[in-house]
Amino acid sequence: MNTTTHGDAEQGVGDAARRLTESTANLVRQEVDRVRDELTATVRQAGLGAGLLAGAGVCGVLGLASVHTVLLRTFERRLPPRAAAATLTVLYLAGAAALLPVARERLDRARRRGAGALDQAHADLDESVAAERPSAAGTEPPVVPPEGPVPPGDGQSG
């Protein structure tokens, strides 16, 4: 009779361990999915910032390449050639300087959000796993008999 009870205890421990494993695996999957979603949003924001930075570069190149000649000739009608060139240089740099802070702010925001998401996910996962362990294992850990000779009268045949 005690053999059956001992077998039931082992089965109960096995079931508790299986439930704990499944529970922890599900929890980890959920956290990984959440982190993936947050990182995807962060990458999108970084993409916007990178796009703005690229836009600043394209504006600078196109402005200097396509409009430069026309503006330079227009300014040279009223200013000496050096003054006309200096005026255009200042205008080009002002356009690039206006786009640069916006691009930097977007990229910094995406970096901070990504770092925060990873830190939060790690903390949430640690907290969830710690909270899940006691509930999945049952109320009391099973008592495992010590190895050695079996005392007489324990109900085992042999």
C-alpha positions as a Markdown table, in Angstrom:
| # | Residue | x | y | z |
|---|---|---|---|---|
| 1 | Met | 0.0 | 0.0 | 0.0 |
| 2 | Asn | 2.8 | 2.4 | 0.8 |
| 3 | Thr | 4.4 | 1.6 | -2.5 |
| 4 | Thr | 1.4 | 2.9 | -4.3 |
| 5 | Thr | 1.4 | 6.0 | -2.2 |
| 6 | His | 5.1 | 6.5 | -2.9 |
| 7 | Gly | 4.4 | 6.0 | -6.6 |
| 8 | Asp | 1.6 | 8.6 | -6.5 |
| 9 | Ala | 4.0 | 11.0 | -4.8 |
| 10 | Glu | 6.5 | 10.6 | -7.5 |
| 11 | Gln | 3.8 | 11.0 | -10.1 |
| 12 | Gly | 2.6 | 14.2 | -8.4 |
| 13 | Val | 6.2 | 15.5 | -8.3 |
| 14 | Gly | 6.5 | 14.7 | -12.0 |
| 15 | Asp | 3.2 | 16.4 | -12.8 |
| 16 | Ala | 4.2 | 19.5 | -10.8 |
| 17 | Ala | 7.6 | 19.6 | -12.6 |
| 18 | Arg | 5.9 | 19.3 | -16.0 |
| 19 | Arg | 3.4 | 22.0 | -15.1 |
| 20 | Leu | 6.3 | 24.3 | -13.9 |
| 21 | Thr | 8.2 | 23.6 | -17.1 |
| 22 | Glu | 5.2 | 24.3 | -19.4 |
| 23 | Ser | 4.2 | 27.4 | -17.4 |
| 24 | Thr | 7.8 | 28.8 | -17.5 |
| 25 | Ala | 8.1 | 28.0 | -21.3 |
| 26 | Asn | 4.7 | 29.7 | -22.0 |
| 27 | Leu | 5.8 | 32.7 | -19.9 |
| 28 | Val | 9.1 | 33.0 | -21.7 |
| 29 | Arg | 7.3 | 32.8 | -25.1 |
| 30 | Gln | 5.0 | 35.6 | -24.1 |
| 31 | Glu | 7.8 | 37.8 | -22.9 |
| 32 | Val | 9.8 | 37.1 | -26.1 |
| 33 | Asp | 6.8 | 38.0 | -28.2 |
| 34 | Arg | 6.3 | 41.2 | -26.2 |
| 35 | Val | 9.9 | 42.2 | -26.5 |
| 36 | Arg | 9.9 | 41.5 | -30.2 |
| 37 | Asp | 6.8 | 43.7 | -30.6 |
| 38 | Glu | 8.5 | 46.5 | -28.7 |
| 39 | Leu | 11.7 | 46.2 | -30.5 |
| 40 | Thr | 9.9 | 46.2 | -33.9 |
| 41 | Ala | 8.3 | 49.5 | -32.9 |
| 42 | Thr | 11.7 | 50.9 | -31.8 |
| 43 | Val | 13.2 | 49.9 | -35.1 |
| 44 | Arg | 10.4 | 51.7 | -36.9 |
| 45 | Gln | 11.2 | 54.8 | -35.0 |
| 46 | Ala | 14.9 | 54.5 | -35.7 |
| 47 | Gly | 14.0 | 54.1 | -39.4 |
| 48 | Leu | 12.1 | 57.3 | -39.3 |
| 49 | Gly | 15.1 | 59.1 | -37.7 |
| 50 | Ala | 17.4 | 57.5 | -40.2 |
| 51 | Gly | 15.1 | 58.5 | -43.0 |
| 52 | Leu | 15.2 | 62.1 | -41.8 |
| 53 | Leu | 18.9 | 62.0 | -41.6 |
| 54 | Ala | 19.1 | 60.7 | -45.2 |
| 55 | Gly | 16.6 | 63.4 | -46.2 |
| 56 | Ala | 19.0 | 66.0 | -44.8 |
| 57 | Gly | 21.8 | 64.5 | -46.8 |
| 58 | Val | 19.8 | 64.3 | -50.0 |
| 59 | Cys | 18.5 | 67.9 | -49.5 |
| 60 | Gly | 22.1 | 69.0 | -49.1 |
| 61 | Val | 23.4 | 67.2 | -52.2 |
| 62 | Leu | 20.4 | 68.1 | -54.4 |
| 63 | Gly | 20.5 | 71.7 | -53.2 |
| 64 | Leu | 24.2 | 72.1 | -53.9 |
| 65 | Ala | 24.1 | 70.1 | -57.2 |
| 66 | Ser | 21.0 | 71.3 | -59.0 |
| 67 | Val | 20.2 | 74.7 | -57.7 |
| 68 | His | 23.7 | 75.9 | -57.0 |
| 69 | Thr | 24.6 | 77.0 | -60.5 |
| 70 | Val | 21.3 | 78.9 | -61.0 |
| 71 | Leu | 21.5 | 80.7 | -57.6 |
| 72 | Leu | 25.2 | 81.4 | -58.0 |
| 73 | Arg | 24.6 | 83.1 | -61.3 |
| 74 | Thr | 21.7 | 85.0 | -59.9 |
| 75 | Phe | 23.7 | 86.3 | -56.9 |
| 76 | Glu | 26.7 | 87.1 | -59.1 |
| 77 | Arg | 24.5 | 89.6 | -60.9 |
| 78 | Arg | 24.3 | 91.7 | -57.7 |
| 79 | Leu | 27.3 | 90.6 | -55.7 |
| 80 | Pro | 31.0 | 89.9 | -56.4 |
| 81 | Pro | 31.6 | 86.2 | -57.1 |
| 82 | Arg | 33.1 | 85.4 | -53.7 |
| 83 | Ala | 30.3 | 87.0 | -51.8 |
| 84 | Ala | 27.7 | 85.2 | -53.9 |
| 85 | Ala | 29.4 | 81.8 | -53.2 |
| 86 | Ala | 29.6 | 82.5 | -49.5 |
| 87 | Thr | 26.0 | 83.5 | -49.3 |
| 88 | Leu | 25.0 | 80.2 | -51.0 |
| 89 | Thr | 27.2 | 78.2 | -48.6 |
| 90 | Val | 25.5 | 79.7 | -45.6 |
| 91 | Leu | 22.1 | 78.9 | -47.0 |
| 92 | Tyr | 23.0 | 75.3 | -47.7 |
| 93 | Leu | 24.5 | 74.8 | -44.2 |
| 94 | Ala | 21.4 | 76.4 | -42.6 |
| 95 | Gly | 19.1 | 73.9 | -44.3 |
| 96 | Ala | 21.3 | 70.9 | -43.2 |
| 97 | Ala | 21.5 | 72.4 | -39.6 |
| 98 | Ala | 17.7 | 72.7 | -39.4 |
| 99 | Leu | 17.2 | 69.0 | -40.3 |
| 100 | Leu | 20.0 | 67.6 | -38.2 |
| 101 | Pro | 18.5 | 68.1 | -34.6 |
| 102 | Val | 15.2 | 66.6 | -35.7 |
| 103 | Ala | 17.0 | 63.5 | -37.0 |
| 104 | Arg | 19.2 | 63.2 | -33.9 |
| 105 | Glu | 16.2 | 63.5 | -31.6 |
| 106 | Arg | 14.4 | 60.7 | -33.4 |
| 107 | Leu | 17.4 | 58.4 | -33.3 |
| 108 | Asp | 18.0 | 59.1 | -29.6 |
| 109 | Arg | 14.4 | 58.5 | -28.7 |
| 110 | Ala | 14.5 | 55.1 | -30.5 |
| 111 | Arg | 17.7 | 54.2 | -28.8 |
| 112 | Arg | 16.3 | 55.0 | -25.3 |
| 113 | Arg | 13.1 | 53.2 | -26.0 |
| 114 | Gly | 14.9 | 50.1 | -27.2 |
| 115 | Ala | 17.2 | 50.0 | -24.1 |
| 116 | Gly | 14.2 | 50.6 | -21.8 |
| 117 | Ala | 12.2 | 47.8 | -23.5 |
| 118 | Leu | 15.0 | 45.3 | -23.0 |
| 119 | Asp | 15.5 | 46.3 | -19.3 |
| 120 | Gln | 11.8 | 46.1 | -18.6 |
| 121 | Ala | 11.4 | 42.8 | -20.4 |
| 122 | His | 14.3 | 41.3 | -18.3 |
| 123 | Ala | 12.8 | 42.6 | -15.1 |
| 124 | Asp | 9.3 | 41.4 | -16.0 |
| 125 | Leu | 10.6 | 37.9 | -17.0 |
| 126 | Asp | 12.5 | 37.6 | -13.7 |
| 127 | Glu | 9.4 | 38.7 | -11.7 |
| 128 | Ser | 7.1 | 36.4 | -13.6 |
| 129 | Val | 9.3 | 33.3 | -13.3 |
| 130 | Ala | 9.8 | 34.0 | -9.6 |
| 131 | Ala | 6.0 | 34.3 | -9.1 |
| 132 | Glu | 5.3 | 31.2 | -11.1 |
| 133 | Arg | 7.6 | 28.8 | -9.3 |
| 134 | Pro | 5.8 | 28.3 | -6.0 |
| 135 | Ser | 2.3 | 28.0 | -7.6 |
| 136 | Ala | 3.3 | 25.3 | -10.1 |
| 137 | Ala | 5.3 | 23.1 | -7.7 |
| 138 | Gly | 2.4 | 22.5 | -5.2 |
| 139 | Thr | 2.2 | 23.4 | -1.6 |
| 140 | Glu | 5.0 | 21.3 | -0.1 |
| 141 | Pro | 8.0 | 19.6 | -1.7 |
| 142 | Pro | 7.8 | 15.8 | -1.6 |
| 143 | Val | 9.8 | 14.0 | 1.1 |
| 144 | Val | 12.3 | 11.7 | -0.6 |
| 145 | Pro | 13.3 | 8.8 | 1.6 |
| 146 | Pro | 17.0 | 8.5 | 2.3 |
| 147 | Glu | 18.9 | 5.7 | 0.5 |
| 148 | Gly | 19.9 | 2.7 | 2.5 |
| 149 | Pro | 18.4 | -0.4 | 4.0 |
| 150 | Val | 14.6 | -0.4 | 4.3 |
| 151 | Pro | 13.4 | -0.7 | 7.9 |
| 152 | Pro | 11.2 | -3.8 | 8.6 |
| 153 | Gly | 7.5 | -3.3 | 8.6 |
| 154 | Asp | 7.3 | -0.5 | 6.0 |
| 155 | Gly | 4.8 | -2.5 | 3.9 |
| 156 | Gln | 7.2 | -3.4 | 1.0 |
| 157 | Ser | 7.6 | -7.0 | 0.1 |
| 158 | Gly | 11.0 | -8.3 | -0.5 |
